[in-house]
Each structure stands twice: as structure tokens, then as C-alpha cells.
Amino acid sequence: VELQFAEDASGAREDELLVEMKFHIPSGPDEDADVAGQWQKRLIAAAGIERKSGNEYCVFPDELINFMAPRGRYTVEMCENSFRMKGKYDYTVKYSSVSRMFLLERPENAFSFVISLTDPIQQGQVRHKHLVINIETRDEEIEVNLSREAIRENPRYRDILEPTMTGRLPDSVAKIFKAFTGKKVFVSGSFTSAHETKSVKCHLGTNQGLLYPLAKALFYIHKPATYIRYEDVDQIEFLRLISTSSTQTSRNFDMQVTVRPVSGEREQTYTFTGIDKKDYPPLFNFLHHRKVKIKDFKLAKAEAEGGANRASVQEVLKQGGADDEGSSEDEDFNSDDEGSGSSSDESDVSLVSEDGAPGTGTGSGDEGEDDEAGSGGEDDGERKKRKRKERAESATSEGDKKEKKEKKQKKEMKEKKEKKKPLRDPKAPKPPITAYRFFSDDKRKEIKEKDGNNELSIGEINSLIGTAWKEVSEDDRKRYDDMNAEDIKRFEKEMESYKPEEGSGYGPDGTLIAAQKAKAREKAERAKAKKEAKEEKDRLRRAKNAPKKDPNFPKAALSAYQLYRREKTPEIKDANPDIDFGELSKKIGANWKELNDQGREKYEEMAKEDKRRFIAEVQAYEPAEGYNAEGILKSKAKDEDESKKKKKSKKMVDPDRPKKPANAYQLFCRDRRVELKDENLAMVELSKRLGSEWKELSADDKAKYDKALEEAKEVYKKEMAEYLKNNPAAAAEKPKVKKEKATKAKKEKMEVDGEAKGDDDDDEEEEEEDGSGSDSGSGSDSDSGSGSGSGSGSGSGSDSDSGSGSNDSEVSSDENDDDSDNDDDDDGDEKPSKKAKKK
């Protein structure tokens, strides 16, 4: 029983604070009595608190989600006001302490779901402010223990939750957390790296991770998970990016982020190292469009524009154009790179709660220093000579420089003249004034007369005019509309007599022809880019939303227990309206366990019928385009892998096929398990006890089970013969035995036969001892029993209460070897015993 105490949120707390207590309640003399439950009820009544356990609305088992921070396997239980993490350590996180959540796409067909907390959880000496969960991208069904009426009545759950959440697992997890916490989930934005991913690989300190450039922040996951807002960034510097030597090349570069000091603290520096050089242009353009200050902007811009062309970079270096204090806000740099899209289409632009100080990370250190630093063994004279030689090699001729400079100046002068020329001919008639413009002129004069001290700004005046225009009466509005109509007539009359001068560059409507062309060209380019972006977006959406499983593929057959659960669930819920999800499952499982063979027979027949239906539908199924014969979505990598390994699909077993009989040891276990049921032994203890009892069983007692086995074999032979007679296709199948395995068994048999020639009597005695089951029969007996059966060597198979001797997989693997095995038993040609093999 666990007690959790509320923490003082005011900040006035002691050095040591009690947050939880756990009690172990030993069982009393009456084993059936729930001592822990009774103790808990007394404690709840005395303290006046509510019981929290058992109110789980949804459960994520540790097989579905993988925690990276804090590292470990945790089962997550979603409750009304908090969620619990159960694993090596147990944590309870209130929804009110969740500040924001992120669903970030990883390169390896997975997602990282990040939960940021205002109150970090502590594991040992490490405090985790961000919970990082890795989730595979696959389809999964998740049960939510809420009715449709309860979901519809709660505005937080409406339009998000369903009683059964289907689809991609990362999306379902994000929707469930969003509904219960009431906080937004932000996804990867418009940034795209050179490798078509939403992140770049890099190192923070010695740990490798992924850096996500989002709309308003940089997020590095996961060790340590670090969240840096752009508004807190003082500057970003790219290191090891440019080499002054034309012979030196580098495949990677570093990015150093300096964060402004917060509340008197020292500024922090984060150095992200080992970033692929191909990711530099999209990363630079993205940060530039987010108006982040970039150190040595001219140099960084030249590298982003030039790429492999080093001449522009070397020219900037020679002219001393590296501006240390340059900011990306002061430059008019436009890039067509896809990675620098608008932030309006990203989900993380509407951050609700802002983080405090950035997450802890490594300091700057010496790892971010430029590679151009001279070595310790090189003196100043040699270094100067080397640098002069490098500048001479990289510099172009003075004549070429002068020619380029003149061309650039001419081009700039031409552009300035075109820019200075007005877009409309000054001699052309003035365009008509709108009704709002007439009203604005009158209202502005009135406002300025009242505001004698000129205290109002232009923006405030315009705001007052706009408000007044909305409240103007219809009569006054009609007066201004009439004034606008009169001015339109004046403009049309003057335009009839207007003719632009020849060579002026203006068209018949009085506007600049070059501007018209540029405007039309810009409009066409904008429309083309919009169309291409829409097509690409539609293509990605279709590929993203394509189901991994063909919706038309036949639904899988249900087991007998699933059919029983489906039938009994409504009855139990009607009788117990307040029963929770866990108690419901336990009750149905207990009822199924107590059901006898006659009670289960109905559901076994229903399961067989459903399996026949499934097999027939699969045989008639025709795969849709893009899906394989099993209804699974094809991918290039998967198809190549399948062609290499030549994986074979699982063979479906006919439910009408007779099942192999259980061996002597399994029959013994079945009888003894019923007798030992009242002792309530653990699974391992029961297995050991059955194995030891089988060893000590007398030959006469074992003969009884051998006789039952022979009778069951005879029945199985008859049923199998009848089945093969009615199913020619099954009779035509050939047994599939591996050649190497058969050869090995044959060699062993020959060696044993050769050694046994001189001592036939001893070998026969040893074989008789082995065949009578002298070997240990210990093993798991919950669902399957294992041990040495008389006359049949060691055997394994299902040993459930239903009395089945083997499961379907055993039938499919040994279905064609039954007759040969039985013939061997009749002839007395048993397999070599363990003692004979050793000999």
C-alpha cells in the first residue's frame, strides 16, 4: 500500500521532505482474507482521503513505449488528475506540472514523445525536466476505459478520444496525453535537413543525439535533453566551417550557441559538434529566417551561398569582411532553400508556457576552437610564411578582380536607376480616391484639432479613424460614396486623353512596364511555387496516411477466450456499472478458468468456425496495389530484405485436423495437477514436484499411462486416416525435413549401432530404462508440459485443462511425420538414448 503526500508548491520547504510511504502488509491466518485491502480501507477512513489505485482510464504497457529519460522500462497509467510511471522506480506526475509536449519525428521510422515538466522528477542524483519516450511507428489499438457518453460530456475529451483508439501508436499516445493534460502537443516544423529528416545528428559533449530546429526554439534530445528558446540566444557561431587553405577540407562543422545570462547568472554556452557539412545550408537559412543573431554573418552567408565554390569565401576573407558583430537581422538575405519556410504552418509556433532557464548542458570548452589555430611546434615566422603562401594560392589575379568589380558597379547603378523611377507616371491622372480616404482626411483633421499637444501617435490616430468608420451612419457613408463616384468619373475622363511619352517606360495605364512584368512574373512564380508545394504536401499526406495493413484484408480469427470475453463483457457491466477496466478483466479471466470442458465446447466450436472463415477469406483475398499477399504495405527496404532472406509466410492450420495425442508424462501431469490444485503451489514448485514424482513412479503405474497413450494413438490414426481421406490436398503434402538434420541423425544412429554390436544386452537394458521415462520431466506446466514419454523419447505439448495434447503449431510442423513415427514405435526401432549417444 502506497501513501503519497502533497508537496508544498510555495517554495518554503525543508531540506528533507517526506513525499511517499510504502507499507508491506503480510497475509493473516486466513489466506482468503484481503488483509491489505482491509488495512487500506481503515487508513482511508481515518485520513479522509480518496483511493487512487484502480481508477486507470488508460494503460500503456512497457512493451509499447521505451523511456530514454529517465532510462528504464515503465508502465504508464493515465488517471484523472495525474499519470503514474511504474517500473524500477515509481513516479506520480500531476497533469498541472506538464508545461508542454512534443512529438518529434526520428530518422529510424519512430517518434520521440517529450513531456516537459515544471517540477522535475529525480532518479538518484539526476533531475529530469524532460521525459523522453521513444515510440515505434506501427498500428496499435489502445483501450480507453471511458464510455462514449462520458467522452461526449467532457469538452477536453470530445473530438479527441474514442473508447478504442486505433491508428498509428505515436499519434494515439499524443492524443491521449493531450486530452488528459489539456496541453498542446507540438510536432516537427518546416525544417528539412539535407538527408530529408526533421533533425540533424550531432554531439553535445560526449553524447550523440538529435538537434531539432523548431519555430521558436532548438531542442536537443536526449542526453541531456536541452531546450533553448531563440529569444534567449545571444548569438550563434559556426565553427570549423571555413578553411583559409584551398587544400584543406572538412566533412563536419560545429555550432556554438551562447545564451544570455538569466537573473544575474553567468551566460551559458552549448557546443553542438560533428554536424554533417551537407546540413549547413538548410540549418543556416532556417536560423536566419528566425532572425537569430549569427556571428561572422557575411562569412557564414558566403559559405551557405557558395557551397563548394570557395572563391567567394576567400574574397571575403581577403577583404576582411568578417563582421564579428554582424547580425542576421541587418542583412537582406533571401534564400530559396526549402528548410527556411514560414513558421505559420508549424504546430510549435503557439507555445503556451515559456520555459525558465535552458536545460543543463556542457560548457563551451576548447572543443569548439577553429582548426586554423597553429600548432605548438611552429614558430611565428614559419606560420606567417605559410599564411602568405595560402593567400597567394587562393587569391585571383588583380585584372580579374577589377573587371568583376566594374561589372558589379554597373549592375548596381542600373538597379538604383530602376528603383528610383516611380512606378506610376507623374504626368498620368491621379487614381480615384476611395470613400474611406475622404472620410479619413476629414476625421484626421478633427482628431488633430482636439489633440493640441500631439500626444497621439500615427498608429493611434489610424486606429481611432478605423473605429469611427465602423460606427459611421448610413447617410454619412452615402455622402462619401457619392464623392468616390464623382472622383471615378473624373479619373476616367482624364485617362481618355492621357498618352505616355515615347521611351518613358510607362504603359497606357500610366504604370511602369518593367514593374508590370516583374509583378506578373512574381505572381506566376508564386502561383507555381504554391501549386508545387500543394502537390508535394498532398503526396506526403497520401504516403503518411496510407495504412500499413490493407483495410480489405480479412479480419483475424478470434480465440475461444476472446469470443467468451466478447459475450460476457456486456452482462458483467450491466450487473456492475462501476466496475473498472482491470477488475473487469480479472473477473472474466477467473470465470473462464472455472469453466469446464462442456462449457468451453461451445466457444471452441465458434473459434473453429471463425478460423475456417478466416482461412477461406485469405485464400480468396487479392492484394490491393502496394500490398503483399499478407495485406502488409510494401516498402523498398522491406522488399529487398524479403528477396534476400526469402522469408516464408506462416502456414495456417486447418482447425478440423486431428491433434496429436499427449504423451505419457503429459497424461500423468494432467491427473496430478487436478489432485494438487488445493495446495496452491507456485508454477515452478509444481513443475519440480511433478518431475520428481514422475521419476519415482513405478513401472506398473507408468504402464497405465503407456496403455492410455497407445489407445490414444490408435484413435489418432483412425481420425487422421479419415481426415486425409476427406482432404486430398492435405494427403498430397510432402513432409519437409532438413537434409542436414536427417544426415546427422543417420550418422548418430550408425555410430550407436556399430558400438552396440558387442554389447546388445546392455544397450537393450539402457534403452528400456530410457524409454520408461527415467529422464527428468521437469518443466513449465502452466500451459505446456515437458518430459520423457514412454516409448516416444522427450516430448512437449500443450497441457491445458481443455485436454489438448498439442497446439496448432506442433500439428503443422509434425503433421506429415505422424505415420512414420508410429511405425517406428511398433517396430521397436527407438531413437538412441542419451547414454548410448554418450558412449
C-alpha positions, -999 to +999 in steps of 0.1 A: +000+000+000+015+033-011+008+067+005+017+099-014+019+133+003+012+166-014+044+188-019+045+224-008+043+244-040+050+278-023+088+271-022+090+273+016+101+237+023+126+220+045+159+204+033+143+169+039+107+164+028+086+133+031+068+126-002+057+090+000+055+059+022+051+022+012+038-005+035+040-042+030+011-060+047+017-097+054-011-122+050-030-133+081-040-168+092-070-168+068-053-168+034-085-158+015-090-126+036-078-094+019-057-081+048-041-053+028-074-041+014-090-040+049-060-021+063-062+003+034-099+010+040-093+017+077-065+041+067-086+059+041-115+063+065-092+077+093-074+101+069-104+112+049-087+107+016-097+090-017-084+058-030-065+064-062-055+029-073-078+012-097-090+044-114-069+040-145-086+053-176-058+040-199-027+019-195+005+019-217+025-013-210+063-011-212+062-032-244+047-003-263+068+026-251+105+029-244+117+055-219+150+071-228+150+097-200+147+085-173+161+054-187+142+021-179+111+001-185+080+018-172+043+011-174+023+043-177-012+045-161-034+075-170-056+086-141-080+116-137-055+142-124-021+125-129-003+097-146+018+071-129+051+056-141+056+021-126+090+003-131+122+001-111+112+034-096+076+046-092+066+082-101+033+101-100+032+132-122+004+157-120-011+170-152-008+205-138+031+202-138+032+194-175+042+226-194+043+214-229+047+182-250+064+174-283+060+147-309+093+147-329+099+125-359+131+104-357+151+092-387+146+054-379+108+051-385+100+062-350+089+092-329+102+108-297+074+119-274+087+145-250+069+157-219+083+189-203+077+194-166+077+224-143+086+202-114+114+177-125+114+141-113+145+128-096+163+095-103+192+092-080+212+124-083+198+133-117+168+156-121+148+150-153+129+181-166+120+164-199+106+129-201+118+114-234+098+084-248+107+065-280+077+050-298+078+028-329+057+038-359+032+010-361-006+005-359-020-004-325-053-005-307-055+012-272-085+007-249-097+038-231-119+030-201-145+057-208-179+054-224-189+075-254-213+095-232-185+104-208-163+114-236-190+135-252-199+153-220-163+163-212-151+192-236-114+181-231-121+146-243-146+155-271-133+152-307-100+136-294-107+104-276-126+072-285-133+041-264-109+023-287-081+044-301-069+030-335-042+041-359-005+049-355+007+043-320+026+077-317-005+096-327-027+077-303-003+083-274-001+121-282-039+124-285-045+106-251-019+128-233-033+159-249-069+150-238-060+143-202-034+171-196-053+198-216-019+209-230-008+213-266+014+188-284+039+204-308+053+185-338+083+189-360+081+220-381+091+230-416+129+224-412+142+197-435+179+186-435+199+175-465+191+139-456+153+146-457+149+144-419+134+168-394+166+169-373+204+169-376+228+144-359+254+159-336+271+156-302+266+176-270+297+170-250+304+133-255+268+121-261+254+117-295+218+129-301+194+147-324+190+185-327+155+197-338+153+233-351+117+243-342+099+275-349+107+292-316+134+270-301+162+245-305+155+211-289+183+186-284+175+151-272+182+132-253+213+132-231+208+157-216+175+169-231+181+206-237+155+232-247+169+266-259+145+294-270+156+317-297+147+348-277+172+337-250+200+332-276+227+360-276+244+347-307+252+315-327+287+309-342+296+283-367+330+267-360+353+246-382+333+257-411+357+276-434+393+269-441+417+295-454+435+269-474+421+256-507+436+222-500+420+216-465+385+202-464+362+192-436+332+170-436+318+183-403+313+216-386+303+227-351+276+252-339+282+272-307+251+287-291+256+314-264+226+320-241+220+353-224+225+353-186+193+349-166+188+367-132+224+375-126+238+341-136+267+337-160+260+332-196+258+296-208+274+281-239+263+250-257+286+235-284+269+210-308+298+192-326+301+168-355+273+182-377+274+170-413+286+197-437+256+190-460+232+201-433+248+236-431+228+255-458+194+244-446+204+250-410+218+284-417+189+295-438+164+283-412+181+302-383+185+333-405+148+334-412+141+330-375+161+362-370+186+346-348+219+366-344+247+349-363+283+358-356+305+365-387+274+367-408+290+377-441+313+347-439+285+323-429+263+337-457+290+333-483+296+297-473+258+290-475+255+305-509+288+293-523+289+258-510+317+241-530+328+274-546+355+286-523+363+318-543+336+340-528+346+329-493+383+336-499+374+370-513+355+379-481+385+367-460+410+387-480+389+419-479+385+415-441+347+413-444+341+390-415+319+412-393+322+398-357+292+418-345+271+413-376+235+401-371+213+383-395+186+410-389+208+437-405+212+418-438+187+415-467+193+378-475+166+357-491+171+320-498+151+296-518+161+267-496+132+245-485+144+244-450+136+280-444+099+280-448+074+302-429+067+293-393+030+297-398+025+262-409+043+247-379+025+233-349+050+246-324+045+284-331+019+288-304+039+279-273+017+284-243+040+284-213+076+296-216+105+278-200+127+293-175+164+289-178+176+265-205+183+229-196+217+219-183+243+211-208+280+210-213+301+242-213+319+256-243+353+241-235+381+240-261+365+216-284+349+244-305+382+262-314+389+266-350+412+242-367+433+271-381+450+276-347+487+270-352+505+240-336+527+244-307+559+234-325+555+260-353+572+294-347+558+328-358+580+332-389+570+298-403+533+305-396+534+339-414+551+323-444+525+296-446+497+320-444+511+343-471+515+312-493+480+302-487+466+337-495+487+338-527+474+305-538+437+313-531+437+349-545+427+355-581+446+379-605+441+417-600+428+421-635+400+397-630+392+414-597+390+448-613+368+435-642+344+418-617+342+450-596+333+472-626+306+448-638+291+448-603+291+486-600+274+489-634+247+464-624+241+482-591+238+516-608+213+502-633+192+487-604+193+520-585+180+540-615+152+515-620+144+517-582+144+555-582+120+556-612+084+559-599+061+530-605+035+555-619+040+582-644+039+616-626+021+631-657-006+605-656-040+613-640-042+606-603-062+575-594-096+580-578-099+584-540-119+559-521-148+567-498-128+557-467-099+580-478-123+610-480-136+601-445-101+596-432-089+631-443-119+648-426-116+627-394-078+632-392-082+670-392-109+667-364-087+645-342-056+667-346-076+698-336-087+680-304-051+667-298-034+700-295-002+687-278+003+660-305+004+633-278-012+607-301+010+587-325+002+580-361-008+544-353-032+555-325-048+581-349-053+555-376-069+532-350-093+559-339-102+566-376-109+529-383-131+526-352-151+557-362-155+544-398-172+513-385-196+534-364-205+559-392-242+562-401-256+552-435-263+588-445-228+599-439-214+568-456-236+575-487-221+610-488-186+597-490-197+570-516-210+598-538-177+617-535-159+585-546-182+580-576-176+616-587-138+611-585-140+579-605-158+598-633-130+625-632-103+598-635-120+580-664-124+613-683-087+623-678-075+588-688-092+591-722-069+620-732-037+605-715-008+592-737+026+583-722+057+598-737+077+576-761+107+559-744+095+568-709+089+531-700+053+537-689+023+518-703-012+531-714-024+528-678+004+550-665+023+523-647+059+513-653+061+484-678+091+468-661+072+468-628+042+452-646+064+425-660+081+419-627+048+418-609+033+394-634+065+373-632+064+373-594+027+364-595+033+335-619+063+322-598+043+325-566+014+306-582+038+279-595+055+275-561+021+273-544+010+246-568+042+226-564+040+230-526+004+218-526+012+188-548+042+178-526+021+183-494-007+160-509+019+134-519+034+134-484+000+133-468-011+103-490+021+085-482+018+093-445-018+083-442-015+051-462-025+023-438+003-003-432-024-030-432-048-034-461-083-024-448-098-051-471-076-079-456-097-104-438-101-099-400-080-123-379-098-153-363-107-149-327-098-174-300-123-192-278-114-169-248-119-138-270-153-149-281-162-157-245-150-123-233-170-105-261-202-123-250-198-118-212-185-082-210-219-065-215-235-089-189-209-081-163-210-043-170-248-043-167-246-061-133-216-039-121-219-004-137-190+010-116-165-018-123-132-006-137-112-020-166-087-040-146-114-056-123-134-065-154-105-084-170-098-103-138-134-113-133-138-126-169-104-145-166-115-161-134-148-172-148-131-186-179-107-206-157-136-221-137-155-231-169-155-269-175-149-287-208-186-288-216-189-251-210-159-243-232-170-266-260-194-240-274-167-214-277-142-239-291-166-247-319-172-210-326-134-204-327-130-233-352-158-218-374-142-184-373-108-199-382-124-217-412-139-183-422-105-166-420-087-193-440-113-192-467-112-154-469-074-153-470-073-178-499-098-157-518-080-124-509-065-104-538-039-079-526-045-042-535-018-022-552+011-016-529+003-045-505+017-080-504-002-114-501-004-109-463-021-075-467+010-056-454+022-023-470+053-029-492+084-007-488+116-008-509+138-017-480+114-045-468+110-059-503+148-061-507+151-077-473+124-103-482+141-111-515+174-117-498+162-137-469+133-153-488+111-154-457+082-178-459+048-169-446+034-188-417+013-218-426-023-218-414-035-250-397-069-265-405-090-264-373-106-298-383-073-316-384-069-342-356-045-332-329-016-354-318-022-373-286-004-362-254+025-384-242+026-405-211+042-377-190+016-352-200-012-375-191+004-381-157+007-343-152-029-337-161-042-361-135-018-349-107-025-313-114-062-318-105-052-335-073-027-308-063-049-279-071-060-273-035-023-269-024-020-236-044+016-243-054+036-218-074+043-227-111+079-235-106+073-256-075+045-275-092+067-283-122+096-296-100+072-317-079+056-333-110+090-341-125+103-357-093+071-377-089+073-390-125+109-401-118+098-421-087+067-436-103+068-474-105+069-493-138+033-506-132+019-471-127+037-459-158+023-488-177-012-474-171-002-442-189+016-461-216-015-481-223-036-448-224-011-434-249-013-464-272-051-462-271-050-425-279-025-433-308-049-458-323-078-432-321-055-406-337-045-429-365-081-436-374-091-399-372-061-389-393-069-415-419-104-403-421-093-367-423-067-374-451-094-394-470-117-363-469-089-338-476-069-349-507-049-317-506-036-324-471-027-360-481-007-348-511+016-326-490+051-339-486+070-339-452+095-311-450+127-324-433+160-306-434+186-326-453+214-318-429+193-327-399+184-361-414+220-369-423+232-360-388+205-383-372+215-411-396+252-408-387+244-409-350+223-440-354+250-457-374+277-449-348+254-462-320+246-494-339+283-500-346+292-497-309+262-517-298+272-549-317+294-563-289+271-554-260+235-558-273+221-569-239+234-538-221+222-515-247+187-531-247+186-526-209+196-490-213+171-483-240+144-499-218+154-477-189+153-446-211+120-455-227+104-460-194+109-423-186+140-423-164+150-388-175+137-358-156+104-345-167+106-311-151+094-281-170+067-254-171+033-268-165+011-238-167+002-241-203+026-268-215+042-299-200+075-314-210+093-346-201+103-381-214+074-401-225+075-439-226+085-453-259+085-419-276+115-400-262+112-365-248+080-346-259+064-313-253+029-300-259+000-281-245-013-294-213-042-271-206-074-280-189-091-285-222-072-317-226-055-309-259-023-329-264-005-303-286-010-269-300-016-260-337+020-251-344+030-287-334+005-301-357+017-280-387+053-289-381+049-326-375+017-332-394+033-354-421+056-374-398+029-390-377+026-423-395+063-427-398+067-421-360+041-446-351+056-472-374+089-468-357+073-473-323+057-505-335+089-520-349+107-512-316+133-491-335+135-464-309+158-433-311+192-437-295+191-430-258+212-403-241+235-429-225+241-446-259+249-413-275+274-405-248+290-439-252 
